[in-house]
Amino acid sequence: MTTKVIKGGQVCTADRTWKADVLIEGEVIKQIGEDLKGDEYIDAEGAYVIPGGIDPHTHLEMPFMGTTAAETFETGTWAAACGGTTMLVDFCLPGADGSIKNAINEWHRKSAPQICSDIGYHMAITGW
C-alpha cells in the first residue's frame, strides 16, 4: 500500500497546534510525528494541516413540494470539498410507500456514483 507524508506543516488538533509530519497509509492517518518516511511527500511548510469539516445538514437533490433542490450529490460534495468540508450528512426522505429502508437504499443508489467525499444520511420521518 502506498504511503504519503505531509511534511512540515502546522498540524491542528482539538487541543493544540504544532509543526509535524503526517503519515497516511491508503486513506488512513497512521502517525503524526517528526521526520516520518513514506513513498510520496507533500510539502506543507508554512501551511496548516487540519481535519476536514463536517456539514451535518444538507439537502442534495431533495424533493420538496413538487420541486427538487438544484444542488446535486456531485456538485454539492465537490463544492464542499473545495472549501475543506469532507463529510456531508444529507436529509433522506421516504417515498410514497413510507418505507425508511427503501428510502435509505434509494438515497444511497442516487448518491454513490456522484459523490467525491464521505456522506451519511439522516432520516426525515414524514408520516406513520
C-alpha positions as CSV (number, residue, x, y, z in Angstrom):
1,M,0.0,0.0,0.0
2,T,1.3,3.5,-0.9
3,T,2.1,5.8,1.9
4,K,2.1,9.6,1.8
5,V,3.7,12.0,4.2
6,I,2.6,15.6,4.6
7,K,5.8,17.3,5.6
8,G,6.5,20.2,8.0
9,G,3.0,21.7,8.3
10,Q,1.4,23.2,11.4
11,V,-0.8,20.3,12.5
12,C,-4.0,21.4,14.2
13,T,-6.0,19.2,16.5
14,A,-8.7,19.9,19.0
15,D,-6.3,21.0,21.7
16,R,-3.1,22.2,20.1
17,T,-1.1,23.2,17.0
18,W,2.5,22.1,16.4
19,K,4.9,21.6,13.5
20,A,4.9,17.9,12.5
21,D,4.6,15.4,9.7
22,V,1.5,13.3,9.0
23,L,1.9,9.7,7.6
24,I,-1.1,8.5,5.6
25,E,-1.5,4.9,4.5
26,G,-4.2,4.4,1.9
27,E,-6.8,6.8,3.3
28,V,-5.9,6.4,7.0
29,I,-3.7,8.7,9.1
30,K,-1.3,6.2,10.7
31,Q,1.1,8.5,12.6
32,I,1.8,12.2,13.4
33,G,5.4,13.0,14.3
34,E,8.8,14.2,13.2
35,D,10.9,13.0,10.2
36,L,8.3,10.5,9.0
37,K,9.2,8.5,5.9
38,G,6.8,7.5,3.0
39,D,6.6,6.7,-0.7
40,E,5.3,10.2,-1.6
41,Y,5.7,13.6,0.0
42,I,3.6,16.7,0.2
43,D,5.4,19.9,1.3
44,A,3.2,21.7,3.8
45,E,5.9,24.1,5.1
46,G,4.1,27.3,6.1
47,A,0.7,25.7,5.8
48,Y,-1.9,24.5,8.3
49,V,-2.8,20.8,8.3
50,I,-6.4,20.5,9.6
51,P,-9.0,17.8,9.6
52,G,-11.8,18.1,7.1
53,G,-15.1,19.7,8.2
54,I,-18.4,18.0,8.6
55,D,-21.7,19.6,7.3
56,P,-24.5,17.9,9.3
57,H,-27.4,19.5,7.4
58,T,-27.6,19.3,3.6
59,H,-30.4,19.0,1.1
60,L,-28.9,17.5,-2.0
61,E,-31.3,16.6,-4.8
62,M,-34.1,16.7,-2.2
63,P,-37.7,16.7,-3.5
64,F,-39.9,19.2,-1.7
65,M,-43.5,20.3,-2.5
66,G,-43.2,19.5,-6.2
67,T,-39.6,20.8,-6.6
68,T,-36.2,19.3,-6.3
69,A,-33.1,21.0,-4.8
70,A,-30.8,22.2,-7.5
71,E,-27.6,21.1,-5.8
72,T,-26.8,17.5,-6.9
73,F,-24.8,15.0,-5.0
74,E,-21.9,15.6,-7.4
75,T,-21.9,19.4,-7.2
76,G,-22.7,19.5,-3.5
77,T,-19.9,17.2,-2.5
78,W,-17.4,18.9,-4.9
79,A,-18.3,22.4,-3.6
80,A,-17.9,21.2,0.0
81,A,-14.6,19.5,-0.6
82,C,-13.2,22.7,-2.3
83,G,-14.0,24.5,0.9
84,G,-12.4,21.9,3.2
85,T,-15.6,20.0,4.2
86,T,-15.0,16.3,3.6
87,M,-18.2,14.8,5.0
88,L,-21.9,15.7,4.5
89,V,-24.9,14.4,6.3
90,D,-27.8,14.7,3.9
91,F,-31.6,14.6,4.6
92,C,-33.2,11.4,3.3
93,L,-37.0,11.4,2.7
94,P,-39.2,8.3,2.4
95,G,-41.1,7.9,-0.8
96,A,-44.8,7.3,-1.2
97,D,-44.6,3.9,0.4
98,G,-43.2,5.4,3.6
99,S,-40.5,2.8,4.0
100,I,-37.4,4.0,5.7
101,K,-35.4,1.1,4.4
102,N,-36.4,1.8,0.8
103,A,-35.6,5.5,1.3
104,I,-32.1,4.9,2.5
105,N,-31.4,2.4,-0.2
106,E,-32.7,4.9,-2.8
107,W,-30.6,7.7,-1.4
108,H,-27.5,5.5,-1.5
109,R,-28.3,4.4,-5.1
110,K,-28.6,8.0,-6.2
111,S,-25.6,9.4,-4.4
112,A,-22.9,6.6,-4.7
113,P,-21.9,7.2,-8.3
114,Q,-21.8,11.0,-7.8
115,I,-20.0,11.8,-4.5
116,C,-16.4,12.7,-4.1
117,S,-16.4,12.7,-0.2
118,D,-17.8,10.9,2.7
119,I,-21.6,11.1,3.1
120,G,-24.1,9.9,5.6
121,Y,-27.9,10.4,5.9
122,H,-30.4,11.4,8.5
123,M,-33.9,10.4,8.0
124,A,-36.8,12.8,7.9
125,I,-39.9,11.0,9.2
126,T,-42.7,12.3,7.1
127,G,-45.5,10.1,8.4
128,W,-46.6,6.8,10.1
